[in-house]
Amino acid sequence: MLPSVSTRYIALLGKPLGFSRASAMQNAALRACRLDALYFPLECTEDDLPVLLPAFRRMPFLGFAVTKPLKMKILDYLDSVDLMAGQIGACNTVKLENGCLVGYNTDGTGFVQALAEQIDFTGKNMLVLGAGGAARAISFACAVHGIGGIQIMNRTPANAQALARDLVHGAGISAEALPYCAQIPRDIMQQVDILVNATGLGMQPYVGQSPLAPDCLMPHVLVCDLAYNPSETQLLLDAKKIGCRTMNGFQMAVYQGAHQFERLTGHQAPYEQMLSHMQRRGRKGG
């Protein structure tokens, strides 16, 4: 359906966006709900936001989605954020409400739903690689839903320390920052139940790279990668070779996208259509 004067818009902001299947999934959902709206990718950097966001306020936008590297930086440009997004310190969904930009975060909820399909994570220990917006979202969501403890490794130690501190004070959970090391010591890995790569290494444009040396992985660990394109990153391939259970970011992407759809449109998300469209796009390799 071609846009008309009554069409509303949702933009996906970030860079790069060539890997993303969000537009196909969200437009399939909009069609299924018979909504006169269009979701489209718009590559941009933080320098573009002072120009783009005032324009969005004056145009027929329902809101916009936010991905790397803008999930934390976008907060400086919003009128308000909901409690969870404020606590996380990152936002992936912005709704235009009466001329105001209001931020939300659906990443954490999407990850928790996907993880719960793989494991009862209550009381388990999780090691998170990365400390950016996605890492913060999944860490806070898991803390709220009963994870036992969280350790964070990041190339910038101050960011890992800040996330650990925020989890302790904001979520009341045991959390600590560890020195980043591609060769995680065996005594640390033995205590890990769930390993999550939230660094972006392994997805475009870093396909073939892994944040960890293969020989530090252990078979008892559930290894998760937030990337879904490619469906198996180098980390997941290495983990499978030694018998680890693995989870990519596919289900998380669908679940968070469904929550995002509901937040921006006010309609119940057609989950099955969104799932099947993502699967079809995956088989086509895009």
LODOPA-391805 format. One record per residue (C-alpha): residue number from 1; x, y, z; residue in three letters. Coordinates in steps of 0.05 Angstrom, whole numbers, plus 32768, in hexadecimal, padded with zeros to 4 digits. Example, Ala and Ser with C-alpha at 12.3 -4.5 7.8 and 13.67 -1.06 7.14 Angstrom:
! LODOPA-391805
(pt 1, (80F6, 7FA6, 809C), "ALA")
(pt 2, (8111, 7FEB, 808F), "SER")
//
This chain:
! LODOPA-391805
(pt 1, (8000, 8000, 8000), "MET")
(pt 2, (801C, 8044, 7FEC), "LEU")
(pt 3, (8021, 807B, 8020), "PRO")
(pt 4, (7FE9, 80AF, 8021), "SER")
(pt 5, (7FDC, 80F0, 8045), "VAL")
(pt 6, (7FC0, 80C8, 807F), "SER")
(pt 7, (7FFC, 8098, 8085), "THR")
(pt 8, (8021, 8099, 80C8), "ARG")
(pt 9, (806B, 8089, 80CC), "TYR")
(pt 10, (809C, 8063, 80F9), "ILE")
(pt 11, (80E7, 806A, 80EB), "ALA")
(pt 12, (811F, 803D, 8102), "LEU")
(pt 13, (815B, 8067, 8117), "LEU")
(pt 14, (81A3, 804E, 811B), "GLY")
(pt 15, (81DE, 803B, 80F1), "LYS")
(pt 16, (81EC, 800B, 80D0), "PRO")
(pt 17, (81A7, 7FF0, 80C0), "LEU")
(pt 18, (81B4, 7FC2, 8086), "GLY")
(pt 19, (81B1, 7F84, 80B3), "PHE")
(pt 20, (816D, 7F95, 80D0), "SER")
(pt 21, (812D, 7F6F, 80C0), "ARG")
(pt 22, (8103, 7F9C, 80EB), "ALA")
(pt 23, (80E3, 7FC3, 80B2), "SER")
(pt 24, (80C9, 7F83, 8090), "ALA")
(pt 25, (80AE, 7F68, 80D1), "MET")
(pt 26, (808D, 7FA8, 80E8), "GLN")
(pt 27, (806E, 7FB8, 80A5), "ASN")
(pt 28, (8051, 7F72, 80A2), "ALA")
(pt 29, (8032, 7F7F, 80E6), "ALA")
(pt 30, (8016, 7FC2, 80D0), "LEU")
(pt 31, (7FF6, 7FA2, 8093), "ARG")
(pt 32, (7FD9, 7F69, 80BD), "ALA")
(pt 33, (7FB8, 7F9D, 80EB), "CYS")
(pt 34, (7FA0, 7FC6, 80AE), "ARG")
(pt 35, (7FC3, 8004, 80C8), "LEU")
(pt 36, (7FD4, 803D, 8099), "ASP")
(pt 37, (801C, 8042, 80B0), "ALA")
(pt 38, (8062, 8036, 8096), "LEU")
(pt 39, (80A1, 8020, 80BA), "TYR")
(pt 40, (80E3, 8030, 8099), "PHE")
(pt 41, (812E, 8031, 80A9), "PRO")
(pt 42, (8152, 8074, 80AD), "LEU")
(pt 43, (819D, 806F, 80B7), "GLU")
(pt 44, (81B6, 80A8, 80E2), "CYS")
(pt 45, (81E9, 80BB, 8117), "THR")
(pt 46, (81E1, 80E4, 8156), "GLU")
(pt 47, (81F5, 8122, 8130), "ASP")
(pt 48, (81B5, 811B, 8106), "ASP")
(pt 49, (8185, 8117, 8142), "LEU")
(pt 50, (8180, 8163, 814F), "PRO")
(pt 51, (8165, 816A, 8108), "VAL")
(pt 52, (813B, 812B, 8103), "LEU")
(pt 53, (8115, 812B, 8145), "LEU")
(pt 54, (80F7, 8171, 813F), "PRO")
(pt 55, (80E0, 815E, 80F9), "ALA")
(pt 56, (80C0, 811E, 8113), "PHE")
(pt 57, (8097, 8147, 8145), "ARG")
(pt 58, (8079, 816F, 810B), "ARG")
(pt 59, (806C, 8134, 80DD), "MET")
(pt 60, (8039, 80FA, 80E1), "PRO")
(pt 61, (8066, 80CB, 8109), "PHE")
(pt 62, (804D, 8098, 813B), "LEU")
(pt 63, (8093, 8095, 8156), "GLY")
(pt 64, (80D4, 8073, 8146), "PHE")
(pt 65, (8100, 8038, 8159), "ALA")
(pt 66, (8148, 803F, 816E), "VAL")
(pt 67, (8182, 800F, 8165), "THR")
(pt 68, (81CE, 8012, 816A), "LYS")
(pt 69, (81F1, 803F, 8178), "PRO")
(pt 70, (81BA, 806F, 818F), "LEU")
(pt 71, (8194, 804A, 81C6), "LYS")
(pt 72, (81B6, 806F, 81FF), "MET")
(pt 73, (81C4, 80B1, 81DB), "LYS")
(pt 74, (817B, 80B9, 81C6), "ILE")
(pt 75, (8168, 80C6, 820F), "LEU")
(pt 76, (8186, 810C, 820C), "ASP")
(pt 77, (8153, 8120, 81D6), "TYR")
(pt 78, (8112, 8106, 81F6), "LEU")
(pt 79, (80DE, 812A, 821E), "ASP")
(pt 80, (80D4, 80F0, 824E), "SER")
(pt 81, (80E2, 80A6, 8257), "VAL")
(pt 82, (80BB, 8070, 827B), "ASP")
(pt 83, (80D5, 8055, 82BD), "LEU")
(pt 84, (80F7, 8016, 82A1), "MET")
(pt 85, (8119, 803A, 8267), "ALA")
(pt 86, (8132, 806F, 8297), "GLY")
(pt 87, (814D, 803A, 82C6), "GLN")
(pt 88, (816E, 8015, 828C), "ILE")
(pt 89, (818B, 8055, 8270), "GLY")
(pt 90, (817A, 8040, 8229), "ALA")
(pt 91, (813F, 8045, 81FA), "CYS")
(pt 92, (812B, 801F, 81BB), "ASN")
(pt 93, (80E4, 8039, 81B2), "THR")
(pt 94, (80CD, 8081, 81AF), "VAL")
(pt 95, (8083, 8093, 81AA), "LYS")
(pt 96, (806B, 80D7, 8193), "LEU")
(pt 97, (8035, 80E9, 81C6), "GLU")
(pt 98, (8013, 812D, 81BF), "ASN")
(pt 99, (8052, 814B, 81A0), "GLY")
(pt 100, (8080, 812D, 81D5), "CYS")
(pt 101, (80B4, 80F7, 81CB), "LEU")
(pt 102, (80AC, 80C1, 8200), "VAL")
(pt 103, (80DF, 8089, 8206), "GLY")
(pt 104, (80D5, 8040, 8216), "TYR")
(pt 105, (80FF, 8001, 8214), "ASN")
(pt 106, (80E5, 7FBE, 81FA), "THR")
(pt 107, (8128, 7F9B, 81F1), "ASP")
(pt 108, (812C, 7F80, 8237), "GLY")
(pt 109, (80E6, 7F63, 8236), "THR")
(pt 110, (80F2, 7F42, 81F3), "GLY")
(pt 111, (8133, 7F22, 820B), "PHE")
(pt 112, (8113, 7F07, 824B), "VAL")
(pt 113, (80DB, 7EE7, 8223), "GLN")
(pt 114, (810C, 7EC6, 81F4), "ALA")
(pt 115, (813A, 7EAF, 822C), "LEU")
(pt 116, (8101, 7E91, 8254), "ALA")
(pt 117, (80F3, 7E63, 8219), "GLU")
(pt 118, (8139, 7E47, 821F), "GLN")
(pt 119, (8145, 7E43, 826A), "ILE")
(pt 120, (8128, 7E50, 82AF), "ASP")
(pt 121, (8159, 7E88, 82BF), "PHE")
(pt 122, (8140, 7E94, 8306), "THR")
(pt 123, (817D, 7E97, 8333), "GLY")
(pt 124, (81AD, 7E8B, 82FA), "LYS")
(pt 125, (81EE, 7EB3, 82EE), "ASN")
(pt 126, (81F5, 7EDA, 82AD), "MET")
(pt 127, (8233, 7EF8, 828E), "LEU")
(pt 128, (8225, 7F32, 825E), "VAL")
(pt 129, (8258, 7F48, 822B), "LEU")
(pt 130, (824D, 7F91, 821D), "GLY")
(pt 131, (8230, 7FCB, 8244), "ALA")
(pt 132, (820A, 7FF3, 8210), "GLY")
(pt 133, (81BF, 7FFE, 8208), "GLY")
(pt 134, (81AD, 7FB6, 81F8), "ALA")
(pt 135, (81D8, 7F9A, 8230), "ALA")
(pt 136, (81B8, 7FCA, 8262), "ARG")
(pt 137, (8172, 7FB8, 824B), "ALA")
(pt 138, (817A, 7F6D, 8250), "ILE")
(pt 139, (819F, 7F72, 8292), "SER")
(pt 140, (8169, 7F9B, 82B4), "PHE")
(pt 141, (8131, 7F70, 8297), "ALA")
(pt 142, (8153, 7F2F, 82AF), "CYS")
(pt 143, (815F, 7F4F, 82F4), "ALA")
(pt 144, (8115, 7F5F, 82FA), "VAL")
(pt 145, (8101, 7F18, 82E5), "HIS")
(pt 146, (812D, 7EF2, 8316), "GLY")
(pt 147, (8173, 7EE8, 82FB), "ILE")
(pt 148, (81A3, 7ED6, 8333), "GLY")
(pt 149, (81DE, 7F01, 8322), "GLY")
(pt 150, (81FD, 7F27, 82E8), "ILE")
(pt 151, (8245, 7F33, 82D5), "GLN")
(pt 152, (8258, 7F65, 829F), "ILE")
(pt 153, (8295, 7F69, 8272), "MET")
(pt 154, (82A1, 7FA4, 8244), "ASN")
(pt 155, (82DD, 7FC0, 821F), "ARG")
(pt 156, (82CF, 8002, 8243), "THR")
(pt 157, (82D3, 7FEF, 828D), "PRO")
(pt 158, (82B0, 802D, 82A5), "ALA")
(pt 159, (8271, 801A, 827E), "ASN")
(pt 160, (8270, 7FD4, 829C), "ALA")
(pt 161, (827A, 7FF1, 82E1), "GLN")
(pt 162, (8241, 8022, 82D7), "ALA")
(pt 163, (8211, 7FEC, 82C1), "LEU")
(pt 164, (8224, 7FBF, 82FC), "ALA")
(pt 165, (821B, 7FF9, 832C), "ARG")
(pt 166, (81D7, 800B, 830E), "ASP")
(pt 167, (81C0, 7FC2, 8313), "LEU")
(pt 168, (81D4, 7FBE, 835C), "VAL")
(pt 169, (81B3, 7FFF, 8370), "HIS")
(pt 170, (817A, 8001, 833F), "GLY")
(pt 171, (8166, 7FB7, 833C), "ALA")
(pt 172, (8181, 7F9D, 837E), "GLY")
(pt 173, (81A7, 7F64, 835C), "ILE")
(pt 174, (81ED, 7F49, 8364), "SER")
(pt 175, (8215, 7F66, 832B), "ALA")
(pt 176, (825F, 7F73, 831D), "GLU")
(pt 177, (828B, 7F8C, 82E6), "ALA")
(pt 178, (82C5, 7F5F, 82D0), "LEU")
(pt 179, (8302, 7F73, 82A8), "PRO")
(pt 180, (82F6, 7F65, 825E), "TYR")
(pt 181, (831B, 7F29, 8244), "CYS")
(pt 182, (8310, 7F01, 8205), "ALA")
(pt 183, (832C, 7EC5, 822A), "GLN")
(pt 184, (82FE, 7EC1, 8266), "ILE")
(pt 185, (831F, 7E9B, 82A0), "PRO")
(pt 186, (8304, 7E55, 82AC), "ARG")
(pt 187, (82F1, 7E63, 82F5), "ASP")
(pt 188, (82C3, 7E9C, 82DE), "ILE")
(pt 189, (82A3, 7E75, 82A5), "MET")
(pt 190, (8294, 7E3A, 82D3), "GLN")
(pt 191, (8265, 7E68, 82FA), "GLN")
(pt 192, (8241, 7E82, 82BC), "VAL")
(pt 193, (81FE, 7E63, 82A9), "ASP")
(pt 194, (81EC, 7E94, 8271), "ILE")
(pt 195, (821B, 7EBB, 8244), "LEU")
(pt 196, (8200, 7EF5, 821B), "VAL")
(pt 197, (8224, 7F1A, 81E4), "ASN")
(pt 198, (8209, 7F60, 81E0), "ALA")
(pt 199, (8246, 7F7F, 81BF), "THR")
(pt 200, (8233, 7F7C, 8175), "GLY")
(pt 201, (8270, 7F53, 8163), "LEU")
(pt 202, (8258, 7F1D, 8135), "GLY")
(pt 203, (8222, 7F45, 8112), "MET")
(pt 204, (822B, 7F73, 80D7), "GLN")
(pt 205, (825C, 7F93, 80CB), "PRO")
(pt 206, (8284, 7F65, 80FA), "TYR")
(pt 207, (826E, 7F21, 80DE), "VAL")
(pt 208, (829F, 7EEA, 80EF), "GLY")
(pt 209, (82B9, 7F0C, 812D), "GLN")
(pt 210, (82AD, 7EF4, 8175), "SER")
(pt 211, (82B7, 7F17, 81B7), "PRO")
(pt 212, (82D3, 7ED7, 81D7), "LEU")
(pt 213, (8308, 7EA4, 81C8), "ALA")
(pt 214, (82E6, 7E61, 81B8), "PRO")
(pt 215, (830D, 7E38, 81EB), "ASP")
(pt 216, (82F2, 7E5F, 8226), "CYS")
(pt 217, (82AB, 7E48, 821A), "LEU")
(pt 218, (828E, 7E0F, 8244), "MET")
(pt 219, (8257, 7DDE, 8230), "PRO")
(pt 220, (8229, 7DED, 826C), "HIS")
(pt 221, (8220, 7E36, 8257), "VAL")
(pt 222, (81E4, 7E4F, 822F), "LEU")
(pt 223, (8204, 7E7E, 81FD), "VAL")
(pt 224, (81D8, 7EB7, 81E3), "CYS")
(pt 225, (81E8, 7EEA, 81AD), "ASP")
(pt 226, (81BA, 7F25, 81A2), "LEU")
(pt 227, (81CA, 7F24, 8158), "ALA")
(pt 228, (8198, 7F02, 8129), "TYR")
(pt 229, (81B8, 7F13, 80E6), "ASN")
(pt 230, (81E1, 7EE8, 80DC), "PRO")
(pt 231, (81B8, 7EB4, 8101), "SER")
(pt 232, (81F7, 7E93, 811B), "GLU")
(pt 233, (822F, 7EC1, 812F), "THR")
(pt 234, (8276, 7EA8, 8138), "GLN")
(pt 235, (826A, 7EA5, 8183), "LEU")
(pt 236, (822D, 7E78, 817A), "LEU")
(pt 237, (8252, 7E4B, 8149), "LEU")
(pt 238, (828C, 7E44, 817A), "ASP")
(pt 239, (825B, 7E35, 81B2), "ALA")
(pt 240, (8236, 7DFF, 818A), "LYS")
(pt 241, (8277, 7DDB, 817B), "LYS")
(pt 242, (8283, 7DCC, 81C5), "ILE")
(pt 243, (823A, 7DBA, 81D4), "GLY")
(pt 244, (821E, 7DFA, 81F1), "CYS")
(pt 245, (81D5, 7E0B, 81E8), "ARG")
(pt 246, (81CF, 7E4B, 81C0), "THR")
(pt 247, (819D, 7E83, 81B3), "MET")
(pt 248, (81A1, 7EBA, 8180), "ASN")
(pt 249, (817B, 7EFB, 8181), "GLY")
(pt 250, (8143, 7EE6, 8153), "PHE")
(pt 251, (810C, 7ED9, 8187), "GLN")
(pt 252, (8121, 7F17, 81AE), "MET")
(pt 253, (811A, 7F41, 816F), "ALA")
(pt 254, (80D4, 7F27, 8162), "VAL")
(pt 255, (80BD, 7F2F, 81AB), "TYR")
(pt 256, (80DA, 7F74, 81B4), "GLN")
(pt 257, (80BE, 7F88, 8170), "GLY")
(pt 258, (8079, 7F71, 8185), "ALA")
(pt 259, (807C, 7F9A, 81C5), "HIS")
(pt 260, (8096, 7FD5, 819C), "GLN")
(pt 261, (805D, 7FCE, 816B), "PHE")
(pt 262, (802A, 7FCF, 81A3), "GLU")
(pt 263, (804A, 800B, 81C4), "ARG")
(pt 264, (804C, 8035, 8184), "LEU")
(pt 265, (8009, 8022, 8165), "THR")
(pt 266, (7FDD, 8010, 81A0), "GLY")
(pt 267, (7FC9, 7FCF, 817C), "HIS")
(pt 268, (7FD6, 7F88, 8191), "GLN")
(pt 269, (8012, 7F6E, 816A), "ALA")
(pt 270, (8003, 7F36, 8138), "PRO")
(pt 271, (803C, 7F0C, 8154), "TYR")
(pt 272, (8034, 7ED0, 8125), "GLU")
(pt 273, (8037, 7EFC, 80E7), "GLN")
(pt 274, (8075, 7F20, 8102), "MET")
(pt 275, (8097, 7EDE, 8112), "LEU")
(pt 276, (8089, 7EBF, 80CF), "SER")
(pt 277, (809F, 7EFC, 80A9), "HIS")
(pt 278, (80E1, 7EFE, 80CF), "MET")
(pt 279, (80EB, 7EB5, 80C0), "GLN")
(pt 280, (80DE, 7EBF, 8076), "ARG")
(pt 281, (810E, 7EF9, 8074), "ARG")
(pt 282, (8142, 7ECE, 8097), "GLY")
(pt 283, (813D, 7E97, 8063), "ARG")
(pt 284, (8148, 7ECB, 802E), "LYS")
(pt 285, (8186, 7EE3, 8053), "GLY")
(pt 286, (816F, 7F2B, 805E), "GLY")
//
